[in-house]
């Protein structure tokens, strides 16, 4: 959370905010590439755990975290969802978001980030309890004590 304010910064607070996020649209059907220090796979429950400097790349989107649980569908062994924890950073285009957790539903193309969410867009910053990113249309919904800090000066 940003606590220092310069005189040319304006602050707004709300319970909810709709914003754009990242590149105009992201295709959640693109291949998902995951890199990490370690990998553990469980055939019993159809999951894989990537630990240590995890980087998930899909098109223009980058997600980094300490750990990512990958859940596969039973029918066709495709990735169903990703659960990222531990210092999660999501980057798309020039926009970046940070949180303690991110849940990515591949089928719906949505990412839900929770706990201490910070979104930066250029010099502007927004904080909230939760942010839901719709990758198909490039929008995000922020909920729960949304605080917006945006630069009003020309400096």
C-alpha positions as CSV (number, residue, x, y, z in Angstrom):
1,X,0.0,0.0,0.0
2,X,1.3,3.5,-0.9
3,X,1.4,5.8,2.2
4,X,3.5,8.8,1.1
5,X,1.6,11.4,-1.0
6,X,3.1,14.2,-3.0
7,X,1.0,17.4,-3.3
8,X,0.3,16.7,-6.9
9,X,-1.3,13.3,-6.3
10,X,-5.0,12.8,-5.9
11,X,-6.6,10.1,-3.8
12,X,-10.1,8.5,-4.3
13,X,-11.7,5.7,-2.3
14,X,-14.6,3.4,-3.2
15,X,-16.0,-0.1,-2.6
16,X,-15.6,-1.1,-6.3
17,X,-13.9,0.0,-9.5
18,X,-13.9,-1.1,-13.1
19,X,-10.6,-0.6,-14.9
20,X,-8.8,-1.8,-18.0
21,X,-5.9,-4.3,-17.5
22,X,-2.9,-5.0,-19.8
23,X,-3.1,-5.6,-23.5
24,X,-6.5,-5.1,-25.1
25,X,-7.3,-8.8,-25.1
26,X,-5.5,-12.0,-24.1
27,X,-6.3,-15.3,-25.6
28,X,-6.7,-17.8,-22.7
29,X,-6.6,-20.7,-25.3
30,X,-2.9,-20.0,-26.0
31,X,-0.3,-22.5,-24.6
32,X,0.7,-22.0,-21.0
33,X,4.5,-22.3,-20.3
34,X,5.6,-22.8,-16.7
35,X,9.2,-22.6,-15.4
36,X,10.3,-23.3,-11.8
37,X,13.0,-24.7,-9.6
38,X,11.1,-27.8,-8.7
39,X,8.1,-29.8,-9.9
40,X,6.0,-32.4,-8.1
41,X,3.3,-34.3,-10.0
42,X,0.4,-36.3,-8.5
43,X,-1.3,-38.7,-10.8
44,X,-3.8,-39.5,-8.1
45,X,-5.5,-36.1,-8.0
46,X,-4.4,-34.7,-11.3
47,X,-2.2,-31.9,-10.0
48,X,1.3,-30.6,-10.3
49,X,3.1,-28.2,-7.9
50,X,5.7,-25.9,-9.3
51,X,7.9,-24.3,-6.5
52,X,10.7,-21.7,-6.4
53,X,10.8,-18.7,-8.7
54,X,7.8,-19.8,-10.7
55,X,7.1,-18.0,-14.0
56,X,3.9,-18.7,-16.0
57,X,3.8,-17.3,-19.5
58,X,0.8,-17.2,-21.8
59,X,0.9,-14.9,-24.8
60,X,1.6,-11.3,-23.5
61,X,0.8,-12.2,-19.9
62,X,3.4,-13.1,-17.3
63,X,2.7,-14.4,-13.8
64,X,5.4,-14.9,-11.2
65,X,5.0,-16.5,-7.7
66,X,6.7,-18.6,-5.1
67,X,4.4,-21.6,-5.8
68,X,1.8,-22.6,-8.4
69,X,-0.6,-25.5,-8.1
70,X,-1.8,-26.7,-11.5
71,X,-5.0,-28.6,-11.6
72,X,-5.8,-30.7,-14.7
73,X,-9.2,-31.8,-16.0
74,X,-10.0,-35.5,-15.6
75,X,-11.4,-35.9,-19.1
76,X,-8.5,-34.7,-21.3
77,X,-5.6,-33.8,-19.1
78,X,-5.7,-30.1,-20.1
79,X,-5.0,-27.4,-17.5
80,X,-8.2,-26.4,-15.8
81,X,-6.9,-23.8,-13.3
82,X,-3.7,-22.4,-11.7
83,X,-3.5,-21.4,-8.0
84,X,-0.5,-19.1,-7.4
85,X,0.6,-18.2,-3.9
86,X,3.4,-16.2,-2.3
87,X,4.3,-12.8,-3.7
88,X,2.3,-13.1,-6.9
89,X,3.0,-10.6,-9.7
90,X,0.9,-10.4,-12.8
91,X,2.1,-8.4,-15.8
92,X,0.3,-7.7,-19.0
93,X,1.6,-5.0,-21.3
94,X,2.5,-1.9,-19.2
95,X,0.2,-2.9,-16.4
96,X,1.3,-4.9,-13.3
97,X,-0.6,-6.2,-10.3
98,X,0.7,-7.7,-7.1
99,X,-1.1,-9.8,-4.4
100,X,-0.6,-12.7,-2.0
101,X,-2.7,-15.1,-4.1
102,X,-4.0,-15.5,-7.7
103,X,-6.5,-18.1,-9.0
104,X,-6.5,-18.4,-12.8
105,X,-9.5,-20.3,-14.3
106,X,-8.3,-21.2,-17.8
107,X,-11.8,-22.2,-19.0
108,X,-13.4,-18.9,-18.2
109,X,-10.3,-16.8,-18.8
110,X,-10.5,-15.0,-15.4
111,X,-7.8,-14.4,-12.8
112,X,-8.9,-13.5,-9.3
113,X,-6.2,-11.9,-7.2
114,X,-6.7,-11.6,-3.4
115,X,-5.1,-10.2,-0.3
116,X,-3.2,-6.8,-0.5
117,X,-3.9,-6.3,-4.2
118,X,-1.8,-3.4,-5.8
119,X,-2.4,-2.5,-9.4
120,X,0.0,0.0,-11.1
121,X,-0.7,1.6,-14.4
122,X,2.0,4.0,-15.3
123,X,2.2,6.5,-12.5
124,X,-1.3,5.6,-11.2
125,X,-1.9,3.0,-8.4
126,X,-4.9,1.2,-7.1
127,X,-5.2,-1.0,-4.1
128,X,-8.1,-3.3,-3.1
129,X,-8.9,-6.5,-1.3
130,X,-9.7,-8.4,-4.5
131,X,-9.2,-7.9,-8.3
132,X,-10.9,-10.0,-11.0
133,X,-9.3,-9.8,-14.4
134,X,-11.2,-10.8,-17.5
135,X,-8.5,-11.8,-20.0
136,X,-11.0,-12.1,-22.9
137,X,-12.0,-8.4,-22.9
138,X,-9.0,-6.9,-21.0
139,X,-11.0,-5.5,-18.1
140,X,-10.6,-5.8,-14.3
141,X,-13.0,-5.3,-11.4
142,X,-11.6,-4.2,-8.1
143,X,-13.6,-4.8,-4.9
144,X,-13.3,-4.2,-1.2
145,X,-11.9,-0.8,0.0
146,X,-10.6,0.3,-3.3
147,X,-8.1,3.2,-3.0
148,X,-7.0,5.0,-6.2
149,X,-3.9,7.2,-6.3
150,X,-3.4,9.1,-9.6
151,X,-1.1,11.8,-10.6
152,X,-2.8,15.1,-11.4
153,X,0.3,17.3,-12.0
154,X,2.4,17.4,-15.1
155,X,5.7,16.7,-13.4
